[in-house]
C-alpha cells in the first residue's frame, strides 16, 4: 500500500503521517507528480489561508494534477475547501472537484469554530462503523455549502457540509487524524477504499 500525503507547504502533515503510522501504514510526504500519480491512496491536507495555499499548488503544477487523479483522494480541512469551486477566503478559485462554494461563518458565532462537534446524515463507506452524531474535531472559519455531494452534515450557526464525495474524491472539514478512535476508523476506511472503475 503506497500512501502519499501531498506536501505543498500548507498542511499540518506530520500529525496526519503519525495517524497513519499508528494504523500500521507508512505515508510518504511528496510533491512529486509521478510519485503522487503512482500512489494507491492520496491525502490532500491543508492548514492556513486559501489563496496562498492555491498559489503554492499552482507553482508546483499540482492544481492541474490533483483533479486528474484516479485513485482514492482524501482532502482534509483546507484541502477539502480547495477542492470546491470557490472560497470566499481570499476570493479564491478552487479545483472544481466538488460542485459547491465555501463561505465564511458570520460574526454572530465565535470564529473560528474550534473543538468537537457532531457529524450526522452520514452517507458513504468512508463512515463505515461510525455512528450518527459522532463527535469529530474541527478548526475552521469557512464552511462548504450543501450540495448533491454532501456525505456528512454539521451544525454551527447553520447546517453545512462537513464531508463531501465525488467519484474517487473525498473531503472532510473535520480532522480525522485529531479525532481519536473514531477518526482513526475513518482513515482506515479510506485506506480500505477500492479504486472506482472510472472511464
BELBELLIN-V196283 format. One record per residue. N is the residue number from 1. RES is the residue in one small letter. SS is DSSP state (H for helix, E for strand, - for the rest). PSI is psi in degrees with one decimal (NA if undefined). Layout:
# BELBELLIN-V196283
N RES SS PSI
N RES SS PSI
This chain:
# BELBELLIN-V196283
1 x - 115.0
2 x - 110.4
3 x E 129.5
4 x E 127.9
5 x E 121.2
6 x E 121.0
7 x - 90.8
8 x - 12.9
9 x - 9.7
10 x - 57.2
11 x - 147.8
12 x - 68.9
13 x H -24.3
14 x H -40.0
15 x H -33.0
16 x H -43.2
17 x H -44.5
18 x H -36.8
19 x H -40.8
20 x H -35.8
21 x H -42.3
22 x H -27.4
23 x - -2.6
24 x - 17.0
25 x - 142.0
26 x - 125.6
27 x E 129.1
28 x E 140.4
29 x E 126.2
30 x E 148.2
31 x - 16.5
32 x - 118.1
33 x H -40.1
34 x H -39.8
35 x H -39.8
36 x H -44.1
37 x H -31.8
38 x - -5.9
39 x - 151.4
40 x - -36.6
41 x E 144.8
42 x E 134.3
43 x E 130.4
44 x E 93.3
45 x - -178.9
46 x - 127.7
47 x - 139.6
48 x - -150.2
49 x - 136.9
50 x H -46.2
51 x H -37.7
52 x H -34.8
53 x H -42.4
54 x H -36.4
55 x H -42.6
56 x H -37.3
57 x H -43.6
58 x H -38.5
59 x H -29.5
60 x - 1.3
61 x - 4.8
62 x H -19.3
63 x H -31.1
64 x H -27.0
65 x H -48.5
66 x H -47.1
67 x - -15.1
68 x - -4.6
69 x - 142.5
70 x - -17.6
71 x - 167.6
72 x E 131.7
73 x E 132.1
74 x E 114.2
75 x E 134.2
76 x E 130.5
77 x - -117.1
78 x H -31.8
79 x H -46.0
80 x H -44.6
81 x H -37.6
82 x H -18.1
83 x - -6.1
84 x - -179.5
85 x - -40.0
86 x E 147.5
87 x E 142.0
88 x - -21.9
89 x H 110.6
90 x H 14.3
91 x H 58.7
92 x E 127.3
93 x E 134.1
94 x - -168.9
95 x - -13.1
96 x - 21.1
97 x - -47.0
98 x - 133.3
99 x - 63.5
100 x - 166.3
101 x E 158.1
102 x E 126.1
103 x E 162.7
104 x E 140.4
105 x - 150.5
106 x - 171.3
107 x - 6.4
108 x - -14.4
109 x - 166.4
110 x - 124.9
111 x - 129.1
112 x - 158.6
113 x E 124.7
114 x E 120.2
115 x E -157.7
116 x E 138.1
117 x E 162.4
118 x E 151.5
119 x E 144.0
120 x E 177.4
121 x - 47.3
122 x - 133.5
123 x - 19.2
124 x - 157.4
125 x H -14.9
126 x H -26.7
127 x H 23.4
128 x - 126.7
129 x - 2.0
130 x - 130.4
131 x - 153.5
132 x - 146.7
133 x - 28.9
134 x E 147.4
135 x E 137.0
136 x E 160.2
137 x E 128.2
138 x E 146.3
139 x E 103.1
140 x E 151.3
141 x - -13.7
142 x E 153.8
143 x E 153.1
144 x E 132.7
145 x - 152.8
146 x - 146.8
147 x - -177.6
148 x - -16.6
149 x - 4.7
150 x E 128.5
151 x E -2.0
152 x E 149.6
153 x E 153.2
154 x E 148.6
155 x E 126.0
156 x - 103.1
157 x - -51.9
158 x - 174.4
159 x E 121.5
160 x E 171.8
161 x E 112.0
162 x E -3.9
163 x E 148.6
164 x E 153.7
165 x E 133.4
166 x E 112.5
167 x - -118.7
168 x - 5.1
169 x E 129.4
170 x E 150.7
171 x E 139.4
172 x E 131.3
173 x - -33.5
174 x - 167.5
175 x - 98.1
176 x H -31.0
177 x H -13.0
178 x H 11.8
179 x - 32.4
180 x H -150.5
181 x H -37.3
182 x H -38.0
183 x H -38.5
184 x H -36.5
185 x H -40.1
186 x H -42.3
187 x H -39.8
188 x H -41.2
189 x H -40.4
190 x H -43.9
191 x H -35.7
192 x - -1.8
193 x - 134.4
194 x - 141.5
195 x - 139.6
196 x - 147.4
197 x - 90.5
198 x - 138.9
199 x - NA
